[in-house]
Amino acid sequence: MVNPLEHGELPKVRLCSAVVWAWTNVDSAEFKRLKTALKTEFGSGWSATAAFQFMSGQHAKAVLEYGLPEEQLPMLTVHLIAKEVCAEYGLGAVNKSDQVDRAQLLTLIGARQNRIQ
């Protein structure tokens, strides 16, 4: 895989994560601001739907590992939310979360809890 830090993939994952999170939290002002930021940063082809589709994919999931430790759990959570939304509404060839996804989430939660203690 191409190093996402060299090719600007981590900022894309961060921004798309923020879009999905704002939608999830029904923060319409932030959601609107972030949708505009997507288009400004990545071009007119980027929309909220594109952010969901991107975040639901394996590429975005792989890039999460390059994030800061404190952002990996929130971004993985957003990845799982995006997978569920895309699968539910037919926004791409995405399967719902499975046992592997849940295991990875629980591993990150456990690692975070150990750092806090």
DSSP file (Angstrom, degrees, kcal/mol; ACC not computed):
  #  RESIDUE AA STRUCTURE BP1 BP2  ACC     N-H-->O    O-->H-N    N-H-->O    O-->H-N    TCO  KAPPA ALPHA  PHI   PSI    X-CA   Y-CA   Z-CA
    1    1 A M              0   0    0      0, 0.0     2,-0.1     0, 0.0     0, 0.0   0.000 360.0 360.0 360.0 144.7    0.0    0.0    0.0
    2    2 A V        -     0   0    0      1,-0.1     5,-0.1     2,-0.1     3,-0.0  -0.436 360.0 -99.5 -66.8 140.5    1.1    3.5   -0.7
    3    3 A N    >>  -     0   0    0      1,-0.2     4,-0.9    -2,-0.1     3,-0.9  -0.516  31.7-154.2 -64.9 113.6    2.2    5.4    2.4
    4    4 A P  T 34>S+     0   0    0      0, 0.0     5,-2.0     0, 0.0     6,-0.9   0.742  90.6  61.6 -65.8 -22.4   -0.9    7.6    3.2
    5    5 A L  T 345S+     0   0    0      1,-0.2     3,-0.4     2,-0.2    -2,-0.1   0.839 105.9  46.4 -71.5 -30.8    1.2   10.2    4.9
    6    6 A E  T <45S+     0   0    0     -3,-0.9    -1,-0.2     1,-0.2    -3,-0.1   0.700 117.4  43.0 -80.9 -19.7    3.1   10.9    1.7
    7    7 A H  T  <5S-     0   0    0     -4,-0.9    -1,-0.2    -5,-0.1    -2,-0.2   0.180 111.1-109.3-116.7  16.5   -0.1   11.0   -0.4
    8    8 A G  T  >5S+     0   0    0     -3,-0.4     4,-1.1    -4,-0.3    -3,-0.2   0.685  76.1 130.8  71.1  19.1   -2.4   13.1    1.8
    9    9 A E  H  >< +     0   0    0     -5,-2.0     4,-2.4     2,-0.2     5,-0.2   0.854  64.2  59.3 -75.3 -34.0   -4.7   10.2    2.7
   10   10 A L  H  > S+     0   0    0     -6,-0.9     4,-2.6     1,-0.2    -1,-0.2   0.924 105.0  49.0 -63.5 -44.2   -4.7   10.8    6.4
   11   11 A P  H  > S+     0   0    0      0, 0.0     4,-2.5     0, 0.0    -1,-0.2   0.883 110.8  52.2 -60.9 -35.1   -6.1   14.3    6.1
   12   12 A K  H  X S+     0   0    0     -4,-1.1     4,-2.8     2,-0.2     5,-0.2   0.922 110.5  47.1 -64.9 -43.5   -8.8   12.9    3.7
   13   13 A V  H  X S+     0   0    0     -4,-2.4     4,-2.5     2,-0.2    -1,-0.2   0.907 112.1  51.1 -64.0 -41.3   -9.7   10.2    6.3
   14   14 A R  H  X S+     0   0    0     -4,-2.6     4,-2.0     2,-0.2    -2,-0.2   0.933 113.8  43.0 -62.3 -45.6   -9.8   12.9    9.1
   15   15 A L  H  X S+     0   0    0     -4,-2.5     4,-2.0     2,-0.2    -2,-0.2   0.922 115.2  47.9 -69.1 -43.6  -12.1   15.2    7.1
   16   16 A C  H  X S+     0   0    0     -4,-2.8     4,-2.3     1,-0.2    -1,-0.2   0.886 110.8  53.2 -64.3 -37.3  -14.4   12.4    5.9
   17   17 A S  H  X S+     0   0    0     -4,-2.5     4,-2.8    -5,-0.2    -1,-0.2   0.916 107.6  51.1 -60.5 -43.2  -14.6   11.1    9.5
   18   18 A A  H  X S+     0   0    0     -4,-2.0     4,-2.5     2,-0.2    -2,-0.2   0.876 108.5  51.9 -63.4 -37.6  -15.6   14.5   10.7
   19   19 A V  H  X S+     0   0    0     -4,-2.0     4,-2.2     2,-0.2    -2,-0.2   0.953 112.7  44.1 -62.7 -50.0  -18.4   14.7    8.0
   20   20 A V  H  X S+     0   0    0     -4,-2.3     4,-2.6     1,-0.2    -2,-0.2   0.908 114.2  50.6 -62.3 -41.9  -19.8   11.3    9.1
   21   21 A W  H  X S+     0   0    0     -4,-2.8     4,-2.2     2,-0.2    -1,-0.2   0.908 109.4  49.9 -64.3 -42.3  -19.5   12.2   12.8
   22   22 A A  H  <>S+     0   0    0     -4,-2.5     5,-2.5     2,-0.2     9,-0.2   0.899 112.3  48.3 -63.2 -40.1  -21.3   15.6   12.3
   23   23 A W  H ><5S+     0   0    0     -4,-2.2     3,-1.3     1,-0.2    -2,-0.2   0.923 111.0  50.9 -63.6 -44.2  -24.1   13.8   10.4
   24   24 A T  H 3<5S+     0   0    0     -4,-2.6    -2,-0.2     1,-0.3    -1,-0.2   0.869 112.7  45.9 -61.1 -38.2  -24.3   11.1   13.2
   25   25 A N  T 3<5S-     0   0    0     -4,-2.2    -1,-0.3    -5,-0.2    -2,-0.2   0.344 109.0-124.2 -89.4   6.8  -24.5   13.8   15.9
   26   26 A V  T < 5 +     0   0    0     -3,-1.3     2,-1.1     1,-0.2    -3,-0.2   0.881  55.4 154.7  51.0  44.3  -27.1   15.8   13.9
   27   27 A D     >< +     0   0    0     -5,-2.5     4,-2.9     1,-0.2    -1,-0.2  -0.763  17.0 179.2 -98.9  85.5  -24.9   18.9   14.0
   28   28 A S  H  > S+     0   0    0     -2,-1.1     4,-2.4     1,-0.2     5,-0.2   0.837  75.1  51.1 -64.6 -36.1  -26.3   20.5   10.9
   29   29 A A  H  > S+     0   0    0      2,-0.2     4,-2.2     1,-0.2    -1,-0.2   0.941 115.6  41.7 -66.0 -46.0  -24.2   23.7   11.0
   30   30 A E  H  > S+     0   0    0      2,-0.2     4,-2.7     1,-0.2    -2,-0.2   0.895 113.5  54.0 -67.1 -40.1  -21.0   21.6   11.3
   31   31 A F  H  X S+     0   0    0     -4,-2.9     4,-2.2    -9,-0.2    -2,-0.2   0.922 110.3  46.4 -59.5 -45.7  -22.1   19.1    8.7
   32   32 A K  H  X S+     0   0    0     -4,-2.4     4,-1.9     2,-0.2    -2,-0.2   0.918 112.7  49.8 -64.1 -44.0  -22.8   21.9    6.2
   33   33 A R  H  X S+     0   0    0     -4,-2.2     4,-2.0     1,-0.2    -2,-0.2   0.908 112.3  47.6 -60.7 -42.8  -19.4   23.5    7.0
   34   34 A L  H  X S+     0   0    0     -4,-2.7     4,-2.3     2,-0.2    -1,-0.2   0.849 107.0  55.6 -71.1 -34.5  -17.6   20.2    6.6
   35   35 A K  H  X S+     0   0    0     -4,-2.2     4,-1.8     2,-0.2    -1,-0.2   0.911 109.8  47.5 -62.5 -40.9  -19.4   19.4    3.3
   36   36 A T  H  X S+     0   0    0     -4,-1.9     4,-2.4     1,-0.2    -2,-0.2   0.905 109.7  53.0 -64.6 -41.7  -18.1   22.7    1.9
   37   37 A A  H  X S+     0   0    0     -4,-2.0     4,-2.9     1,-0.2     5,-0.3   0.877 105.0  55.8 -62.0 -38.1  -14.6   21.9    3.2
   38   38 A L  H  X S+     0   0    0     -4,-2.3     4,-3.1     2,-0.2     5,-0.5   0.949 110.4  43.9 -57.6 -50.3  -14.7   18.5    1.4
   39   39 A K  H  X S+     0   0    0     -4,-1.8     4,-1.6     1,-0.2    -2,-0.2   0.891 115.8  48.3 -63.8 -40.4  -15.4   20.2   -1.9
   40   40 A T  H  < S+     0   0    0     -4,-2.4    -1,-0.2     1,-0.2    -2,-0.2   0.916 119.7  37.5 -65.3 -43.7  -12.8   22.9   -1.3
   41   41 A E  H  < S+     0   0    0     -4,-2.9    -2,-0.2    -5,-0.2    -3,-0.2   0.885 133.9  17.8 -78.3 -40.9  -10.1   20.4   -0.3
   42   42 A F  H  < S-     0   0    0     -4,-3.1     3,-0.2     1,-0.3    -3,-0.2   0.486 111.0 -95.2-118.8  -5.5  -10.8   17.5   -2.7
   43   43 A G    ><  -     0   0    0     -4,-1.6     3,-1.8    -5,-0.5    -1,-0.3  -0.340  46.3 -62.8 112.4 167.3  -12.9   18.9   -5.5
   44   44 A S  T 3  S+     0   0    0      1,-0.3    -1,-0.1    -2,-0.1    -5,-0.1   0.668 120.2  69.7 -66.8 -17.4  -16.5   19.1   -6.6
   45   45 A G  T 3  S+     0   0    0     -3,-0.2     2,-0.6    -6,-0.1    -1,-0.3   0.557  79.8  94.1 -76.3  -6.5  -16.9   15.4   -6.8
   46   46 A W    <   +     0   0    0     -3,-1.8     2,-0.2    -8,-0.1    -7,-0.1  -0.780  49.4 152.7 -94.4 125.5  -16.7   15.1   -3.0
   47   47 A S     >  -     0   0    0     -2,-0.6     4,-2.2    -9,-0.1     5,-0.1  -0.742  61.6 -89.6-134.2 179.2  -20.0   15.1   -1.2
   48   48 A A  H  > S+     0   0    0     -2,-0.2     4,-2.3     2,-0.2     5,-0.2   0.904 128.8  52.7 -61.9 -40.2  -21.3   13.7    2.1
   49   49 A T  H  > S+     0   0    0      1,-0.2     4,-2.7     2,-0.2    -1,-0.2   0.922 108.2  50.1 -61.2 -43.5  -22.3   10.5    0.3
   50   50 A A  H  > S+     0   0    0      1,-0.2     4,-2.9     2,-0.2    -1,-0.2   0.882 108.6  53.2 -62.0 -37.9  -18.7   10.3   -1.1
   51   51 A A  H  X S+     0   0    0     -4,-2.2     4,-2.7     2,-0.2    -1,-0.2   0.918 110.4  46.8 -63.5 -43.2  -17.4   10.7    2.5
   52   52 A F  H  X S+     0   0    0     -4,-2.3     4,-1.6     2,-0.2    -2,-0.2   0.937 114.1  47.6 -62.6 -46.3  -19.6    7.9    3.7
   53   53 A Q  H  X S+     0   0    0     -4,-2.7     4,-0.6     2,-0.2    -2,-0.2   0.923 113.9  47.0 -62.1 -45.0  -18.5    5.6    0.8
   54   54 A F  H >< S+     0   0    0     -4,-2.9     3,-1.3     1,-0.2     6,-0.6   0.940 112.8  48.5 -61.9 -47.8  -14.9    6.4    1.3
   55   55 A M  H 3< S+     0   0    0     -4,-2.7    -1,-0.2     1,-0.3    28,-0.2   0.743 106.3  58.2 -67.4 -22.7  -15.0    5.9    5.1
   56   56 A S  H 3< S+     0   0    0     -4,-1.6    -1,-0.3    26,-0.2    -2,-0.2   0.632  93.7  92.9 -79.7 -12.5  -16.8    2.6    4.7
   57   57 A G  S <X S-     0   0    0     -3,-1.3     4,-1.6    -4,-0.6     5,-0.1  -0.290  83.8-117.6 -87.0 166.2  -14.0    1.1    2.5
   58   58 A Q  H  > S+     0   0    0      1,-0.2     4,-2.5     2,-0.2     5,-0.2   0.801 110.2  61.4 -69.1 -31.1  -10.9   -0.9    3.4
   59   59 A H  H  > S+     0   0    0      2,-0.2     4,-1.9     1,-0.2    -1,-0.2   0.951 106.5  44.7 -62.7 -48.1   -8.6    1.8    2.2
   60   60 A A  H  > S+     0   0    0     -6,-0.6     4,-1.3     1,-0.2    -1,-0.2   0.902 112.2  53.2 -62.1 -39.8   -9.8    4.3    4.7
   61   61 A K  H  X S+     0   0    0     -4,-1.6     4,-0.5     1,-0.2     3,-0.4   0.907 108.3  49.9 -62.4 -40.8   -9.7    1.6    7.4
   62   62 A A  H >< S+     0   0    0     -4,-2.5     3,-0.9     1,-0.2    -1,-0.2   0.868 106.8  55.3 -65.4 -35.8   -6.1    0.8    6.6
   63   63 A V  H >< S+     0   0    0     -4,-1.9     3,-2.2     1,-0.2     4,-0.4   0.779  89.8  76.3 -68.9 -26.3   -5.1    4.5    6.8
   64   64 A L  H >< S+     0   0    0     -4,-1.3     3,-1.9    -3,-0.4    -1,-0.2   0.833  83.2  66.5 -53.7 -33.7   -6.6    4.7   10.3
   65   65 A E  T << S+     0   0    0     -3,-0.9    -1,-0.3    -4,-0.5    -2,-0.2   0.717  95.5  56.8 -63.3 -19.9   -3.5    3.0   11.6
   66   66 A Y  T <  S+     0   0    0     -3,-2.2    -1,-0.3    -4,-0.2    -2,-0.2   0.534  90.0  97.7 -88.6  -7.1   -1.4    6.0   10.6
   67   67 A G  S <  S-     0   0    0     -3,-1.9     5,-0.1    -4,-0.4    -3,-0.0  -0.210  91.3 -79.7 -73.6 169.5   -3.4    8.3   12.7
   68   68 A L    >>  -     0   0    0      1,-0.1     3,-1.7     3,-0.0     4,-1.1  -0.371  45.1-111.4 -64.3 149.8   -2.5    9.5   16.2
   69   69 A P  H >> S+     0   0    0      0, 0.0     4,-0.7     0, 0.0     3,-0.5   0.868 117.3  54.0 -53.7 -38.5   -3.3    6.9   18.9
   70   70 A E  H 34 S+     0   0    0      1,-0.2    -2,-0.0     2,-0.1    -3,-0.0   0.652 110.6  46.3 -74.5 -13.1   -6.1    9.1   20.4
   71   71 A E  H <> S+     0   0    0     -3,-1.7     4,-2.2     2,-0.1    -1,-0.2   0.564  92.0  79.7-102.1  -9.3   -7.8    9.4   17.0
   72   72 A Q  H <X S+     0   0    0     -4,-1.1     4,-2.4    -3,-0.5     5,-0.2   0.924  93.2  47.6 -65.5 -45.0   -7.7    5.7   15.9
   73   73 A L  H  X S+     0   0    0     -4,-0.7     4,-2.4     2,-0.2    -1,-0.2   0.947 114.0  45.8 -63.9 -49.2  -10.7    4.6   18.1
   74   74 A P  H  > S+     0   0    0      0, 0.0     4,-2.2     0, 0.0    -1,-0.2   0.908 114.9  48.3 -60.3 -39.2  -13.0    7.5   17.0
   75   75 A M  H  X S+     0   0    0     -4,-2.2     4,-2.3     2,-0.2    -2,-0.2   0.867 110.8  50.1 -71.1 -34.3  -12.0    7.0   13.3
   76   76 A L  H  X S+     0   0    0     -4,-2.4     4,-2.3     2,-0.2    -1,-0.2   0.905 109.6  52.2 -66.7 -39.5  -12.6    3.2   13.5
   77   77 A T  H  X S+     0   0    0     -4,-2.4     4,-2.2     1,-0.2    -2,-0.2   0.920 110.1  48.1 -59.7 -43.7  -16.0    3.9   15.1
   78   78 A V  H  X S+     0   0    0     -4,-2.2     4,-3.1     2,-0.2    -1,-0.2   0.895 107.9  55.7 -64.3 -40.0  -16.8    6.3   12.2
   79   79 A H  H  X S+     0   0    0     -4,-2.3     4,-2.3     1,-0.2    -2,-0.2   0.929 109.6  46.3 -56.3 -45.7  -15.6    3.6    9.7
   80   80 A L  H  X S+     0   0    0     -4,-2.3     4,-2.2     2,-0.2    17,-0.2   0.884 111.9  50.3 -67.4 -38.4  -18.1    1.2   11.3
   81   81 A I  H  X S+     0   0    0     -4,-2.2     4,-2.6     2,-0.2     5,-0.2   0.942 110.9  49.5 -62.1 -46.9  -20.9    3.7   11.2
   82   82 A A  H  X S+     0   0    0     -4,-3.1     4,-2.8     1,-0.2     5,-0.2   0.891 109.4  52.2 -60.9 -40.0  -20.2    4.5    7.6
   83   83 A K  H  X S+     0   0    0     -4,-2.3     4,-2.5   -28,-0.2     5,-0.2   0.932 111.2  46.8 -60.4 -45.6  -20.2    0.7    6.8
   84   84 A E  H  X S+     0   0    0     -4,-2.2     4,-2.6     2,-0.2    -2,-0.2   0.924 114.4  46.2 -63.8 -44.9  -23.6    0.3    8.4
   85   85 A V  H  X S+     0   0    0     -4,-2.6     4,-2.5     2,-0.2     6,-0.2   0.936 114.6  47.1 -64.8 -46.7  -25.1    3.4    6.7
   86   86 A C  H  X>S+     0   0    0     -4,-2.8     5,-2.3    -5,-0.2     4,-0.6   0.903 114.9  46.4 -63.5 -40.9  -23.8    2.4    3.3
   87   87 A A  H  <5S+     0   0    0     -4,-2.5     3,-0.5    -5,-0.2    -1,-0.2   0.914 114.4  48.1 -66.1 -42.1  -25.0   -1.2    3.6
   88   88 A E  H  <5S+     0   0    0     -4,-2.6    -2,-0.2    -5,-0.2    -1,-0.2   0.883 121.0  34.3 -66.6 -39.6  -28.4   -0.1    4.9
   89   89 A Y  H  <5S-     0   0    0     -4,-2.5    -1,-0.2    -5,-0.2    -2,-0.2   0.282 108.5-114.4-104.5  10.1  -29.0    2.5    2.2
   90   90 A G  T  <5 +     0   0    0     -4,-0.6    -3,-0.2    -3,-0.5    -4,-0.1   0.880  61.0 150.6  64.0  40.0  -27.3    0.7   -0.7
   91   91 A L      < -     0   0    0     -5,-2.3     2,-0.3    -6,-0.2    -4,-0.1   0.219  68.7 -29.5 -89.8  15.9  -24.5    3.4   -1.1
   92   92 A G  S    S-     0   0    0     -6,-0.4     2,-2.1     2,-0.1    -1,-0.1  -0.881  87.0 -59.3 156.5 175.1  -22.0    0.9   -2.4
   93   93 A A  S    S+     0   0    0     -2,-0.3     2,-0.4    -3,-0.1    -6,-0.1  -0.520  80.5 140.4 -83.9  73.5  -20.9   -2.7   -2.3
   94   94 A V        -     0   0    0     -2,-2.1     2,-0.3    -8,-0.2    -2,-0.1  -0.954  42.7-144.9-123.0 134.0  -20.4   -2.7    1.5
   95   95 A N        -     0   0    0     -2,-0.4    -8,-0.1     1,-0.1     3,-0.1  -0.656  31.2-101.4 -90.9 153.4  -21.2   -5.4    3.9
   96   96 A K        -     0   0    0     -2,-0.3    -1,-0.1     1,-0.2   -12,-0.1  -0.210  58.3 -69.9 -63.8 165.2  -22.4   -4.6    7.4
   97   97 A S        -     0   0    0    -17,-0.2     2,-0.2     1,-0.1    -1,-0.2  -0.205  57.6-166.0 -57.4 147.5  -19.9   -4.9   10.2
   98   98 A D     >  -     0   0    0     -3,-0.1     4,-2.3     1,-0.0     5,-0.2  -0.565  40.0 -78.6-125.1-170.5  -18.7   -8.4   11.1
   99   99 A Q  H  > S+     0   0    0      1,-0.2     4,-2.6     2,-0.2     5,-0.2   0.845 126.9  55.5 -63.4 -34.4  -16.9  -10.2   13.9
  100  100 A V  H  > S+     0   0    0      2,-0.2     4,-2.3     1,-0.2    -1,-0.2   0.929 108.5  48.0 -64.6 -44.2  -13.5   -9.0   12.7
  101  101 A D  H  > S+     0   0    0      1,-0.2     4,-2.2     2,-0.2    -2,-0.2   0.929 113.2  47.8 -59.8 -45.7  -14.7   -5.4   12.8
  102  102 A R  H  X S+     0   0    0     -4,-2.3     4,-2.7     1,-0.2    -2,-0.2   0.902 110.2  52.1 -63.4 -40.8  -16.0   -5.9   16.3
  103  103 A A  H  X S+     0   0    0     -4,-2.6     4,-2.2     2,-0.2    -1,-0.2   0.907 110.0  48.7 -62.9 -42.1  -12.8   -7.6   17.5
  104  104 A Q  H  X S+     0   0    0     -4,-2.3     4,-2.3     2,-0.2    -1,-0.2   0.903 111.7  49.7 -64.5 -40.5  -10.7   -4.7   16.2
  105  105 A L  H  X S+     0   0    0     -4,-2.2     4,-2.4     1,-0.2    -2,-0.2   0.935 111.6  47.8 -63.0 -46.3  -13.0   -2.2   17.9
  106  106 A L  H  X S+     0   0    0     -4,-2.7     4,-2.6     1,-0.2    -1,-0.2   0.863 109.7  54.0 -64.1 -35.6  -12.8   -4.1   21.2
  107  107 A T  H  X S+     0   0    0     -4,-2.2     4,-2.4     2,-0.2    -1,-0.2   0.929 110.6  45.5 -63.5 -45.5   -9.0   -4.3   20.9
  108  108 A L  H  X S+     0   0    0     -4,-2.3     4,-2.4     2,-0.2    -2,-0.2   0.893 112.3  51.4 -65.8 -38.6   -8.7   -0.5   20.4
  109  109 A I  H  X S+     0   0    0     -4,-2.4     4,-2.5     2,-0.2    -2,-0.2   0.932 111.4  48.1 -62.1 -44.8  -11.1    0.1   23.3
  110  110 A G  H  X S+     0   0    0     -4,-2.6     4,-2.2     1,-0.2    -2,-0.2   0.902 111.3  49.9 -61.8 -42.3   -9.0   -2.2   25.5
  111  111 A A  H  X S+     0   0    0     -4,-2.4     4,-1.7     1,-0.2    -1,-0.2   0.897 111.6  48.7 -64.4 -39.9   -5.8   -0.5   24.5
  112  112 A R  H  X S+     0   0    0     -4,-2.4     4,-1.8     2,-0.2    -2,-0.2   0.919 110.0  51.0 -66.8 -42.4   -7.3    2.9   25.3
  113  113 A Q  H  X S+     0   0    0     -4,-2.5     4,-1.8     1,-0.2    -1,-0.2   0.888 108.4  52.8 -62.4 -38.6   -8.5    1.7   28.7
  114  114 A N  H  < S+     0   0    0     -4,-2.2    -1,-0.2     1,-0.2    -2,-0.2   0.868 108.1  50.6 -65.5 -35.9   -5.1    0.4   29.5
  115  115 A R  H  < S+     0   0    0     -4,-1.7    -1,-0.2     1,-0.2    -2,-0.2   0.842 110.2  50.4 -68.6 -32.9   -3.5    3.8   28.7
  116  116 A I  H  <        0   0    0     -4,-1.8    -2,-0.2     1,-0.2    -1,-0.2   0.862 360.0 360.0 -73.2 -35.8   -6.0    5.6   30.9
  117  117 A Q     <        0   0    0     -4,-1.8    -1,-0.2    -5,-0.2    -2,-0.2   0.483 360.0 360.0 -71.9 360.0   -5.4    3.3   33.9
